[in-house]
Amino acid sequence: MNIYDFFNSPDVAEYCQSIGKSFNALESAVMVVQSRLRTLAEKHAAFKTIIAEYPDMEILPGKYKRKHIKSFHKVLKSILAYEERKLEKLLTPEADAIYQASMEYADSSDYSDKLFTSYERALSYALELSKENENILGLKIYKHYPDSENWVGAGVSLSGEIMEVRQTGVLPMEDDDEEVCLLGSGPGIVEANIYIDVPVPFKHGDLVEDVFDNNYGNVYVLKDICRDNPKRHAEMLEGGDLMDMTAAIFYEREGTVRCECMHFYPNLQYCRRELEGEKRILKYLSHFLKRKMCVCSLLKFQKYLFADKILNELKHDPDLNYEFDELKDSLLRGKLE
């Protein structure tokens, strides 16, 4: 198995390969779980490969805030068994359950009013809708239990492949619940809740993007990555979780530059596309931070972009355009008279 096939960022995968970075069983499992490009079946197959081909390892007491685990292979087997039970629960029709489809858009979701007696019928309906609407980016199929808040659902690609399975209150965990939760929440999708070391090629001031997260507009200027603080990085390797795998970033919103942190920095990749509108300021901010531009030039470009925004708004103002057309007609009539 090539673990780099499960990386979300081709830039990070290429860099790790170039420096000969290797990943142990636990680290590989984390990267498999975090993959947004691989189906659930591919992830399960990868887990089986890790069990078969990677050396087993123990997890010491307190590491990742867990009890002593003598065999990580046993953990993966427990996770696989639990995931397979969730999948079987989703796909098996039950007399007291109904299925419903949800269409996922860039920033919203929309439930269908239609209800179905099987997963296959709900999926078929959702796939037909996706063919008619190019704005649909993904699908979710839910299995609901009336008169209950319990449910089990799947995230589905537009080709009909199951990408993840989540559930609430439907499938209790068994004796190995803590082991199942090692990589995540157990009842939900298995989420790699463990801090690992993933080298990246990005430096302070680089223009980057995360195509899987739109919280801050996808495009960022990099301030720093958690790995840049050796002391903090060492502490996290001893017991950090996924929320600690952060990158401090600058982003644009409503014409202003703001700072924040994004999570799971290995999802970053270089931004190579041309930016439009007010996001163009990020390109000049990147130049400034990398000492390719002085602050006075940065402020001039900011002033230009602001003026360009105002001009663009005026060009598309219907009232102003109407009055301008009326003025041209009036002037034309005056010339003719």
C-alpha positions as a printed Julia matrix, in Angstrom:
337×3 Matrix{Float64}:
   0.0    0.0     0.0
   1.25   3.47   -0.89
   0.17   5.66    2.02
   0.66   8.77   -0.11
  -2.35   7.72   -2.2
  -4.47   8.7     0.83
  -3.04  12.21    1.24
  -5.49  15.0     0.45
  -2.7   17.36   -0.63
  -0.53  16.34   -3.59
   2.05  18.94   -2.51
   2.41  17.4     0.96
   2.54  13.87   -0.48
   5.26  14.85   -2.96
   7.31  16.59   -0.28
   7.12  13.72    2.2
   8.17  11.3    -0.52
  11.07  13.54   -1.56
  12.54  13.57    1.96
  11.91   9.86    2.54
   9.38  10.35    5.35
   7.96   7.04    6.55
   4.78   6.48    8.57
   4.2    3.74   11.13
   0.95   1.81   11.53
  -0.73   4.41   13.75
   0.34   7.39   11.63
  -0.73   5.64    8.44
  -4.14   4.87    9.93
  -4.57   8.55   10.8
  -3.83   9.6     7.2
  -6.18   6.95    5.85
  -9.0    8.13    8.08
  -8.45  11.77    7.12
  -8.58  11.07    3.39
 -11.45  12.9     1.7
 -10.71  11.33   -1.68
 -10.97   7.63   -0.84
 -14.17   5.65   -0.38
 -15.1    3.85    2.81
 -14.36   0.51    1.12
 -10.87   1.72    0.18
 -10.22   2.87    3.73
 -11.32  -0.46    5.13
  -9.04  -2.25    2.66
  -6.18   0.02    3.77
  -6.8   -0.87    7.42
  -6.59  -4.55    6.53
  -3.32  -3.92    4.7
  -1.87  -2.08    7.71
  -2.77  -5.04    9.92
  -1.24  -7.5     7.48
   1.91  -5.63    6.42
   2.87  -2.98    9.01
   4.7   -3.93   12.22
   2.4   -3.95   15.23
   3.03  -1.37   17.96
   1.95  -0.65   21.51
   0.58   2.63   22.86
   1.97   3.5    26.26
  -0.24   4.51   29.21
  -1.25   8.14   28.98
  -0.18   8.45   25.35
  -2.99  10.27   23.51
  -4.81  10.26   26.86
  -5.45   6.51   26.58
  -4.9    3.42   28.67
  -2.07   1.06   27.82
  -2.8   -0.63   24.5
  -0.52  -3.55   23.78
  -1.53  -4.08   20.13
  -2.53  -1.38   17.67
  -3.46  -4.11   15.2
  -6.14  -5.21   17.65
  -7.44  -1.64   17.7
  -7.78  -1.58   13.91
  -9.59  -4.92   13.96
 -12.05  -3.52   16.5
 -12.58  -0.39   14.42
 -13.16  -2.43   11.28
 -15.69  -4.65   13.01
 -17.55  -1.64   14.37
 -17.52   0.17   11.02
 -18.85  -2.93    9.27
 -21.68  -3.19   11.8
 -22.63   0.44   11.11
 -22.59  -0.17    7.36
 -24.73  -3.3     7.69
 -27.2   -1.38    9.87
 -27.47   1.34    7.24
 -28.02  -0.99    4.29
 -30.45  -3.44    5.94
 -34.14  -2.41    5.57
 -36.2   -2.52    8.77
 -39.96  -2.32    9.21
 -39.67   0.54   11.71
 -37.2    2.64    9.68
 -37.42   4.99    6.68
 -34.78   6.41    4.35
 -34.36  10.0     3.24
 -31.93  11.78    0.9
 -30.13  15.06    1.49
 -28.45  17.07   -1.26
 -25.27  18.88   -0.27
 -24.42  22.25   -1.83
 -21.37  24.5    -1.35
 -22.72  26.1     1.82
 -26.02  24.37    2.6
 -28.01  21.14    2.43
 -31.57  20.35    1.39
 -33.61  17.36    2.52
 -35.93  15.68    0.03
 -39.58  15.43    1.04
 -39.76  11.9    -0.33
 -39.31   8.89    1.96
 -38.17   5.41    0.95
 -38.2    1.89    2.32
 -34.64   0.99    1.26
 -31.21   2.56    0.94
 -31.03   1.63   -2.75
 -34.25   3.48   -3.62
 -33.22   6.6    -1.74
 -29.81   6.55   -3.41
 -31.28   6.08   -6.89
 -33.56   9.07   -6.37
 -30.7   11.24   -5.08
 -28.42  10.32   -7.98
 -31.11  11.27  -10.5
 -31.5   14.66   -8.81
 -27.74  15.22   -8.93
 -27.73  14.65  -12.69
 -30.33  17.39  -13.1
 -28.62  19.91  -10.8
 -24.93  20.69  -11.32
 -24.81  22.68   -8.07
 -25.14  19.49   -6.0
 -21.66  18.61   -4.71
 -22.47  15.54   -2.64
 -25.24  13.38   -1.23
 -26.24  11.96    2.13
 -28.63   9.1     2.71
 -30.2    8.81    6.16
 -31.99   5.94    7.81
 -34.4    7.4    10.37
 -36.37   5.71   13.12
 -39.74   7.52   13.55
 -40.6    8.72   17.06
 -36.89   8.62   17.85
 -33.86  10.87   17.45
 -31.76   7.88   16.43
 -30.37   7.64   12.9
 -27.62   6.17   10.76
 -26.45   7.9     7.6
 -23.88   7.82    4.83
 -22.01  10.51    2.95
 -22.15   9.47   -0.72
 -20.23  10.65   -3.77
 -21.99  11.68   -6.98
 -20.98   8.31   -8.42
 -22.86   6.53   -5.63
 -19.85   5.41   -3.57
 -20.16   5.49    0.23
 -17.5    7.79    1.66
 -18.42   7.64    5.37
 -21.03   6.27    7.77
 -22.24   8.02   10.93
 -24.87   7.06   13.48
 -26.48   8.29   16.66
 -28.11   6.01   19.21
 -28.63   3.13   16.79
 -25.63   0.91   17.37
 -24.18   0.77   20.89
 -20.51   0.02   21.2
 -19.39  -3.28   22.63
 -16.62  -4.2    25.07
 -13.82  -2.65   23.04
 -15.38   0.81   23.07
 -12.22   2.6    24.23
 -10.14   0.92   21.57
 -12.71   1.78   18.92
 -12.56   5.4    20.08
  -8.77   5.58   19.81
  -9.03   7.04   16.32
 -12.2    8.96   16.98
 -15.66   9.17   18.4
 -16.78   5.6    17.77
 -20.48   6.11   17.09
 -19.72   8.64   14.36
 -17.32   8.21   11.48
 -13.92   7.08   12.68
 -11.99  10.34   13.02
  -8.25  10.29   13.52
  -8.17  12.16   16.8
  -4.41  11.88   17.24
  -1.6   14.35   16.66
   1.04  13.03   14.26
   4.06  14.6    12.58
   3.58  15.35    8.88
   6.36  17.45    7.3
   5.18  20.04    4.78
   7.04  22.27    2.29
   5.2   25.49    3.17
   6.92  28.53    4.61
   5.86  31.78    6.25
   4.07  33.96    3.69
   3.18  31.19    1.23
  -0.15  31.46   -0.55
  -1.98  28.2     0.2
  -5.47  26.76    0.11
  -7.53  23.96    1.63
 -10.01  22.72   -0.97
 -11.93  20.74    1.66
 -12.7   23.57    4.07
 -14.56  26.75    3.19
 -14.73  28.25    6.7
 -12.3   31.02    5.83
 -12.73  31.15    2.08
 -10.28  28.36    1.13
  -7.35  30.65    0.29
  -4.88  31.68    2.99
  -1.53  33.32    3.51
   0.46  31.13    5.88
   1.64  32.66    9.14
   3.09  29.54   10.76
   2.44  25.84   11.41
   2.41  24.1    14.79
   5.59  22.24   13.8
   7.41  25.6    13.74
   7.37  25.67   17.57
   9.72  22.81   18.57
   8.72  22.78   22.26
   4.98  22.81   21.53
   5.45  20.25   18.76
   7.27  17.87   21.12
   4.52  18.21   23.73
   1.83  17.43   21.18
   3.66  14.34   19.96
   3.44  13.04   23.53
  -0.33  13.46   23.84
  -1.92  15.9    21.42
  -4.99  15.35   19.31
  -6.2   16.3    15.86
  -7.33  19.77   16.95
  -3.69  20.58   17.75
  -2.57  20.01   14.13
  -3.09  23.66   13.29
  -1.74  26.33   10.99
  -2.03  30.05   11.74
  -3.31  31.84    8.65
  -4.37  35.17    7.22
  -7.57  35.18    5.16
  -9.84  37.72    3.48
 -13.42  38.4     4.44
 -15.61  41.34    3.42
 -12.66  43.26    2.11
 -10.48  42.99    5.21
  -7.6   40.69    6.12
  -8.12  38.65    9.27
  -6.16  35.99   11.13
  -7.3   32.62   12.42
  -6.1   29.02   12.67
  -7.13  26.12   10.47
  -7.08  22.49   11.59
  -5.29  19.52   10.07
  -2.59  21.43    8.23
  -1.61  18.44    5.98
  -4.67  19.35    3.88
  -2.94  22.53    2.69
  -1.6   22.86   -0.83
  -0.08  25.67   -2.83
  -2.61  28.07   -4.35
  -1.71  28.27   -8.03
  -4.89  29.81   -9.42
  -5.51  33.46  -10.14
  -7.44  35.14   -7.34
 -10.41  37.35   -8.09
 -12.1   40.3    -6.43
 -11.05  41.26   -2.93
  -9.15  38.02   -2.41
  -6.41  39.51   -4.62
  -5.08  41.32   -1.54
  -3.82  37.95   -0.26
  -1.39  37.67   -3.17
   0.14  41.06   -2.31
   0.18  40.22    1.4
   2.13  37.08    0.5
   4.65  39.17   -1.44
   5.0   41.55    1.52
   5.57  38.8     4.09
   8.18  37.2     1.85
   9.95  40.58    1.54
   9.18  40.91   -2.15
   7.2   44.11   -1.58
   7.45  47.03    0.83
   4.58  48.1     3.07
   3.91  51.27    1.07
   3.37  49.21   -2.09
   1.09  46.84   -0.19
  -1.06  49.75    1.0
  -1.2   51.17   -2.53
  -2.49  47.87   -3.87
  -5.05  47.72   -1.07
  -6.24  51.21   -2.05
  -6.44  50.17   -5.69
  -8.46  47.05   -4.88
 -10.86  49.07   -2.76
 -11.37  51.57   -5.59
 -11.85  48.71   -8.04
 -14.55  47.24   -5.8
 -16.42  50.56   -5.64
 -16.18  51.0    -9.42
 -17.47  47.48  -10.02
 -20.42  48.08   -7.69
 -21.28  51.3    -9.53
 -21.12  49.55  -12.89
 -23.7   47.03  -11.7
 -25.98  49.47   -9.84
 -29.36  49.23  -11.7
 -30.61  52.61  -10.46
 -27.44  54.38  -11.5
 -27.42  52.65  -14.88
 -31.04  53.68  -15.45
 -30.29  57.32  -14.6
 -27.2   57.23  -16.82
 -29.25  55.92  -19.76
 -31.85  58.6   -19.15
 -29.14  61.27  -19.18
 -27.67  59.95  -22.45
 -31.15  59.96  -24.03
 -31.75  63.51  -22.81
 -28.44  64.74  -24.2
 -29.08  62.99  -27.49
 -32.52  64.57  -27.81
 -30.95  67.98  -27.14
 -28.46  67.51  -29.96
 -31.18  66.42  -32.37
 -33.35  69.41  -31.51
